[in-house]
Amino acid sequence: MYLTRHDTSGGPRWAADGRYLPEAVTLGLLLAMSTDAMGKVIAALPRGEAADAPLASPVEDRQEVWAAGVTYRRSREAREAESTVKDVYSRVYDAPRPELFFKCVGWRVQGHGAAIRVRGDSRWNVPEPELTVVANAAGEIVGYTVGNDVSSRDIEGDNPLYLPQAKVYDGSCAVGPGIVLAGAGAMRDLAISVRITRGQATAFEGSIQTSAIKRPLEELVGYLHREMRFPHGVFLMTGTGIVPADDAFSLTPGDVVAITVGEITLENRVAVNDGAR
């Protein structure tokens, strides 16, 4: 089953497999349930007319987006190369405890077709294409979507303590277009690809399989739920294994970033920095 959220004239509204669900349905309500209960409730809900309003981000205001780092060997290599403290990342890759960090509150998330941004005080900015899992309040994985963890590599490379500034700013997080309801087993070997178009040309493209993630998805979600409650559910970006090999590559305004995970694609254009921030 595929859930999408739409910007209707009456406000955001959820749909299942292309048809609207009742207006009272929210993702927060569904993610407060167990996986089994959620599936039964969605199956029993009446379907309305075809969902034809523009897509909205599938992340509601009450959910948070978190991210895991250094979960692929390629990510470790790239972060070692950019950093002045290289052993930090090799230690994280091999450590029992994963790197987890806060990425975005729900209302800041950009959806499919919305604009992402690069920082005006950074010279080296990249998209990070990521399988993004959706977990319920009990920490059960109920589905996945596509995430773009836009990052400023020069800021993080200068000092690991600058991670929040490299990762968290207006337009740095895109998630969508919808949520594929599935368990973790269905996510173990999905294809992830990215294509960046600049003008009429392809500026960068790459691909990887989720089977290259070092840590089980259940482990990442389990660590996230240690000592923290997510009563309305949570989105977890699971790290990237696609990093441009050319250190001179950086996103520029006007670029279009298309990321595909499995059968769904998230597309965003890089906005012009208006200098207002």
GIPE-V347765 format. One line per field, one symbol per residue. psi: psi as a letter, one per 20 degrees, with the letter a starting at -180 (. if undefined). Layout:
BEGIN
psi->???
END
This chain:
BEGIN
psi->qppqpqnrhjrqpqqpljqqrqhipqhgghiirrgghggggghiqqpbrpojqqqrpiprhiqqprqqqliqhhgggghghiqimhighhhghiqhprppqpgqqgiippapirprrqqikqinpqqopppoqpqahijppiarapqompqohhghhhphijghhhhorpjipppahapooqrhhijhlqppqqpopocjqohqqrrrqiiiphqqhhgghghhipjqqmhjrqpopjrqjopphoiipqqqpiqpooppodjqpppqqpqpoiji.
END
